[in-house]
């Protein structure tokens, strides 16, 4: 006869299940594993946010620096001429919100094309005109003037400033919708005459506030606009200086200007050490003139938009004649470059 094997659960010692101690141990081990996973995810998320913020400030800083490199290399460009620009023979006013220092006459800023670069050392010379004191946070003010690389073809635009340029002369005028210049004084024997109109580009750069978040610093520009352009999304109908944000997250800017001394060594000076516009002969001047500037050294300090929990920044950033010390939880990166002026 076959013998039946009893079911395990018929034996009391086989069906008792987990004890309370075993269950507590299992739950504890599970909680440790879950806590470890949560810690890994939290750390990973924190690292990802930190990397995103670092990437953002690097992107902003590099863009701003590259932008300045391009503008500074073209500073002082006046088309075909190296001659001193003529005074306008036609009326170019009114100019809305022109950047004028105290006491300066109207058009003094926009007609000063001979001064390709200009700066103010940790100060604001335009508080009474285009840049109210409350709008600027800190740092230097930098001015860049030039004309566009490509001459105008077709007709000029009403209420827009142009520079008519030949080898012999150059002059700013206000567009009136007529055909652009096409002929002029011969340049060299056997060569066709050159006379063209170029759009005028002039900008003032400073550190101000972000358009959408006033707690966030930004690099801003006050640029010359004309009819057909836009200013903060609105159409422009007259010659005006327009204040717009260029790059967010730029907290500080310092600029120095390089010129050759009598031994042909380059020395860099703050804007306050440079004055005058008369001659290119260094030894004949009591002070250094702006038209002797051959290079620009610029520092830009980029900052993240949000503070980082658990991070403390107490760095002192040396920028030109300033040492900018911080004590907070924002990550920052300093960008610097030396740009040689071509014009």
C-alpha positions as CSV (number, residue, x, y, z in Angstrom):
1,X,0.0,0.0,0.0
2,X,1.2,3.5,-0.8
3,X,2.0,5.8,2.1
4,X,0.6,9.3,2.0
5,X,3.0,12.1,2.7
6,X,1.3,14.8,4.9
7,X,1.0,18.4,3.6
8,X,3.6,20.7,5.1
9,X,0.9,22.9,6.6
10,X,-0.4,20.0,8.6
11,X,2.7,20.1,10.6
12,X,2.5,23.0,13.1
13,X,6.2,23.9,13.0
14,X,6.1,24.3,9.3
15,X,3.2,26.9,9.1
16,X,4.2,29.5,11.7
17,X,5.2,32.2,9.0
18,X,7.5,35.2,9.8
19,X,8.0,36.2,13.3
20,X,7.6,39.8,14.4
21,X,11.4,40.2,14.7
22,X,12.0,38.9,11.2
23,X,9.4,41.3,9.8
24,X,11.0,44.3,11.6
25,X,14.4,43.3,10.3
26,X,13.0,43.0,6.7
27,X,11.2,46.4,6.9
28,X,14.4,48.0,8.3
29,X,16.5,46.6,5.5
30,X,13.9,47.8,3.0
31,X,13.9,51.3,4.4
32,X,17.7,51.5,4.3
33,X,17.6,50.5,0.7
34,X,14.9,53.0,-0.1
35,X,16.7,55.8,1.8
36,X,19.9,55.0,-0.1
37,X,18.1,55.2,-3.4
38,X,16.4,58.5,-2.4
39,X,19.9,59.8,-1.4
40,X,21.3,58.8,-4.8
41,X,18.4,60.4,-6.6
42,X,18.7,63.6,-4.6
43,X,22.4,63.9,-5.1
44,X,22.0,63.2,-8.8
45,X,19.3,65.8,-9.1
46,X,21.4,68.3,-7.2
47,X,24.4,67.7,-9.4
48,X,22.3,68.0,-12.5
49,X,20.9,71.4,-11.3
50,X,24.4,72.5,-10.4
51,X,25.7,71.5,-13.8
52,X,22.8,73.2,-15.5
53,X,23.5,76.5,-13.6
54,X,27.2,76.3,-14.3
55,X,26.5,75.6,-18.0
56,X,24.2,78.6,-18.0
57,X,26.7,81.0,-16.5
58,X,29.4,79.8,-18.8
59,X,27.2,80.2,-21.8
60,X,26.2,83.7,-20.8
61,X,29.7,84.7,-20.0
62,X,31.2,83.4,-23.3
63,X,28.4,84.9,-25.3
64,X,28.9,88.3,-23.8
65,X,32.7,88.1,-24.2
66,X,32.5,87.0,-27.8
67,X,30.0,89.8,-28.5
68,X,32.4,92.4,-27.2
69,X,35.3,90.9,-29.2
70,X,33.3,91.3,-32.4
71,X,32.2,94.9,-31.6
72,X,35.6,96.1,-30.4
73,X,37.4,94.8,-33.4
74,X,35.1,96.9,-35.5
75,X,35.1,100.0,-33.2
76,X,36.0,103.2,-35.0
77,X,35.2,101.8,-38.5
78,X,34.2,104.7,-40.8
79,X,33.8,103.0,-44.2
80,X,36.4,104.2,-46.7
81,X,37.9,107.1,-44.8
82,X,40.4,107.6,-42.1
83,X,39.9,111.4,-42.2
84,X,38.4,113.4,-39.4
85,X,34.5,113.2,-39.9
86,X,33.1,116.5,-41.1
87,X,30.5,118.3,-39.0
88,X,27.0,117.5,-40.3
89,X,25.8,120.0,-43.0
90,X,22.2,118.9,-42.6
91,X,20.0,118.8,-39.6
92,X,20.1,115.4,-37.8
93,X,18.0,116.4,-34.7
94,X,15.8,115.6,-32.9
95,X,17.5,112.6,-31.2
96,X,15.3,111.0,-28.5
97,X,17.1,110.0,-25.3
98,X,20.6,110.8,-26.6
99,X,23.4,109.9,-24.2
100,X,24.8,113.3,-23.2
101,X,27.0,114.1,-20.2
102,X,26.0,117.2,-18.2
103,X,26.5,120.3,-20.3
104,X,27.0,118.6,-23.6
105,X,25.2,120.0,-26.7
106,X,22.7,118.0,-28.6
107,X,24.2,115.6,-31.2
108,X,27.6,115.6,-29.4
109,X,27.3,111.9,-28.7
110,X,26.1,110.6,-32.0
111,X,28.4,112.7,-34.2
112,X,31.6,111.7,-32.3
113,X,32.4,108.8,-34.7
114,X,36.2,109.6,-34.5
115,X,36.0,108.2,-30.9
116,X,35.6,104.5,-31.6
117,X,35.8,103.6,-27.9
118,X,35.2,105.5,-24.8
119,X,34.7,104.6,-21.2
120,X,33.8,105.8,-17.7
121,X,35.7,104.2,-14.7
122,X,33.1,102.9,-12.1
123,X,30.9,105.9,-12.8
124,X,27.9,107.0,-14.8
125,X,28.3,110.1,-17.0
126,X,24.8,109.9,-18.4
127,X,22.6,110.2,-15.3
128,X,20.9,113.3,-16.7
129,X,20.1,111.8,-20.1
130,X,19.9,108.2,-21.2
131,X,21.0,106.3,-18.1
132,X,19.3,107.2,-14.8
133,X,21.5,106.5,-11.7
134,X,19.0,103.9,-10.4
135,X,19.3,101.8,-13.6
136,X,23.1,101.1,-13.2
137,X,24.2,98.6,-10.6
138,X,28.0,98.8,-10.7
139,X,31.1,98.7,-12.8
140,X,32.4,100.6,-15.8
141,X,30.5,102.1,-18.7
142,X,31.8,101.3,-22.2
143,X,30.9,103.2,-25.4
144,X,31.5,101.7,-28.9
145,X,30.9,103.6,-32.1
146,X,31.2,102.4,-35.7
147,X,29.4,102.0,-39.0
148,X,28.1,98.8,-40.5
149,X,30.5,96.7,-42.6
150,X,28.4,96.7,-45.7
151,X,27.4,99.9,-47.5
152,X,23.7,100.7,-48.1
153,X,22.2,99.7,-51.4
154,X,19.0,101.3,-52.5
155,X,17.4,104.1,-50.6
156,X,18.0,105.5,-47.1
157,X,15.3,105.1,-44.5
158,X,13.6,108.1,-42.9
159,X,14.6,109.0,-39.4
160,X,17.8,106.8,-39.4
161,X,21.4,108.0,-39.2
162,X,23.9,107.2,-41.9
163,X,27.6,108.0,-42.6
164,X,28.5,109.1,-46.1
165,X,32.0,107.9,-46.6
166,X,34.7,108.4,-49.3
167,X,38.5,108.3,-49.1
168,X,38.5,112.1,-48.8
169,X,35.8,112.7,-46.2
170,X,33.0,111.4,-44.1
171,X,29.8,113.0,-42.7
172,X,26.8,111.9,-40.7
173,X,23.3,112.7,-42.1
174,X,19.7,111.8,-41.5
175,X,18.0,109.5,-44.0
176,X,15.3,110.9,-46.1
177,X,14.2,108.1,-48.3
178,X,16.3,109.1,-51.3
179,X,18.7,106.9,-53.3
180,X,22.0,106.2,-51.5
181,X,25.2,107.7,-52.7
182,X,26.9,105.8,-55.6
183,X,29.6,108.1,-57.0
184,X,32.3,110.3,-55.5
185,X,35.9,111.6,-55.5
186,X,38.3,109.2,-57.2
187,X,40.4,107.2,-54.7
188,X,43.5,106.1,-56.6
189,X,44.5,106.5,-60.3
190,X,42.8,104.0,-62.4
191,X,40.3,103.1,-59.7
192,X,36.6,103.9,-59.8
193,X,35.3,106.6,-57.4
194,X,34.0,105.4,-54.1
195,X,31.2,107.1,-52.1
196,X,28.7,105.1,-50.1
197,X,26.4,105.4,-47.2
198,X,26.8,103.2,-44.1
199,X,24.4,102.7,-41.2
200,X,25.7,104.3,-38.0
201,X,26.0,101.9,-35.0
202,X,26.6,103.3,-31.5
203,X,26.1,101.7,-28.1
204,X,26.6,102.3,-24.4
205,X,27.2,99.2,-22.3
206,X,26.6,98.9,-18.6
207,X,25.6,96.5,-15.8
208,X,21.9,96.9,-14.9
209,X,18.9,94.6,-14.1
210,X,17.3,91.8,-15.9
211,X,14.0,92.7,-17.7
212,X,12.0,89.9,-16.1
213,X,13.7,89.5,-12.7
214,X,15.0,92.7,-11.1
215,X,17.0,90.6,-8.6
216,X,19.1,89.3,-11.4
217,X,21.9,91.4,-12.9
218,X,22.4,91.7,-16.6
219,X,24.6,93.3,-19.3
220,X,22.6,96.0,-21.0
221,X,23.1,98.3,-24.0
222,X,21.7,101.7,-24.9
223,X,21.9,101.6,-28.7
224,X,21.2,104.0,-31.5
225,X,17.9,103.1,-33.4
226,X,16.1,104.4,-36.4
227,X,12.8,104.1,-38.1
228,X,11.9,100.4,-38.8
229,X,13.9,99.1,-35.8
230,X,12.3,97.9,-32.6
231,X,12.9,98.9,-29.1
232,X,11.8,96.4,-26.4
233,X,9.4,95.0,-28.9
234,X,7.9,98.3,-29.9
235,X,8.4,99.9,-33.4
236,X,10.7,102.9,-33.6
237,X,9.6,105.9,-35.6
238,X,12.4,108.4,-34.9
239,X,16.1,108.5,-34.2
240,X,16.4,107.4,-30.6
241,X,18.7,105.7,-28.1
242,X,17.1,102.5,-26.8
243,X,17.9,100.7,-23.5
244,X,17.6,96.9,-23.9
245,X,19.0,93.8,-22.1
246,X,21.8,92.1,-24.0
247,X,22.8,89.2,-21.7
248,X,21.3,88.1,-18.4
249,X,23.4,87.0,-15.4
250,X,26.4,89.3,-16.0
251,X,27.1,90.9,-12.6
252,X,30.1,93.1,-13.1
253,X,32.2,94.7,-15.9
254,X,35.5,96.4,-15.8
255,X,37.4,97.8,-18.7
256,X,41.0,99.1,-19.3
257,X,42.4,100.7,-22.4
258,X,45.8,100.0,-23.9
259,X,48.1,102.4,-25.6
260,X,51.8,102.5,-26.6
261,X,54.2,104.4,-24.4
262,X,57.3,106.1,-25.8
263,X,59.2,102.8,-25.7
264,X,56.3,101.1,-27.7
265,X,55.3,99.0,-24.8
266,X,51.6,98.5,-24.2
267,X,50.3,99.9,-21.0
268,X,46.7,99.5,-19.8
269,X,44.9,102.4,-18.1
270,X,41.6,103.0,-16.5
271,X,39.2,105.4,-18.3
272,X,39.9,108.2,-15.8
273,X,43.6,108.3,-17.0
274,X,42.6,109.0,-20.6
275,X,41.4,112.3,-22.0
276,X,41.7,114.5,-25.1
277,X,41.2,113.8,-28.8
278,X,43.8,116.0,-30.5
279,X,46.7,114.2,-31.9
280,X,48.3,110.7,-32.3
281,X,51.7,111.8,-31.1
282,X,52.0,110.5,-27.5
283,X,55.0,112.6,-26.5
284,X,53.1,115.9,-27.4
285,X,50.2,115.3,-25.0
286,X,50.0,116.2,-21.4
287,X,47.7,113.2,-20.9
288,X,46.8,110.1,-22.9
289,X,44.2,110.7,-25.7
290,X,41.4,108.4,-26.6
291,X,42.5,108.2,-30.2
292,X,45.8,106.6,-29.0
293,X,43.9,103.6,-27.6
294,X,45.1,100.5,-29.5
295,X,43.6,97.7,-27.4
296,X,40.9,97.1,-24.8
297,X,41.1,94.7,-21.9
298,X,37.7,93.6,-20.5
299,X,36.6,91.6,-17.5
300,X,33.1,90.1,-17.2
301,X,31.8,88.3,-14.1
302,X,28.9,85.9,-14.8
303,X,26.6,84.7,-12.0
304,X,23.9,82.0,-11.7
305,X,20.3,83.0,-11.6
306,X,19.6,81.1,-8.3
307,X,21.6,80.4,-5.2
308,X,22.7,76.8,-4.5
309,X,21.9,75.1,-1.3
310,X,24.9,73.9,0.6
311,X,27.3,76.1,-1.4
312,X,29.1,79.2,-0.2
313,X,31.0,81.6,-2.4
314,X,33.5,83.9,-0.6
315,X,35.8,84.6,-3.6
316,X,37.5,87.9,-4.3
317,X,37.5,88.6,-8.0
318,X,40.3,90.9,-9.2
319,X,39.0,92.9,-12.2
320,X,41.1,95.8,-13.4
321,X,41.3,98.4,-10.6
322,X,38.6,96.7,-8.6
323,X,38.5,93.7,-6.3
324,X,34.9,92.4,-6.1
325,X,34.3,90.3,-3.0
326,X,31.2,88.2,-2.5
327,X,29.7,86.1,0.4
328,X,26.6,84.2,-0.7
329,X,25.5,81.0,-2.4
330,X,25.7,82.0,-6.1
331,X,28.2,80.3,-8.4
332,X,30.3,82.7,-10.5
333,X,32.9,82.6,-13.3
334,X,35.2,85.4,-14.4
335,X,35.8,85.9,-18.1
336,X,38.5,88.2,-19.5
337,X,40.0,89.0,-22.9
338,X,42.3,91.5,-24.6
339,X,41.0,92.8,-27.9
340,X,43.2,94.7,-30.4
341,X,41.5,97.6,-32.1
342,X,41.8,97.5,-35.9
343,X,40.6,101.0,-36.8
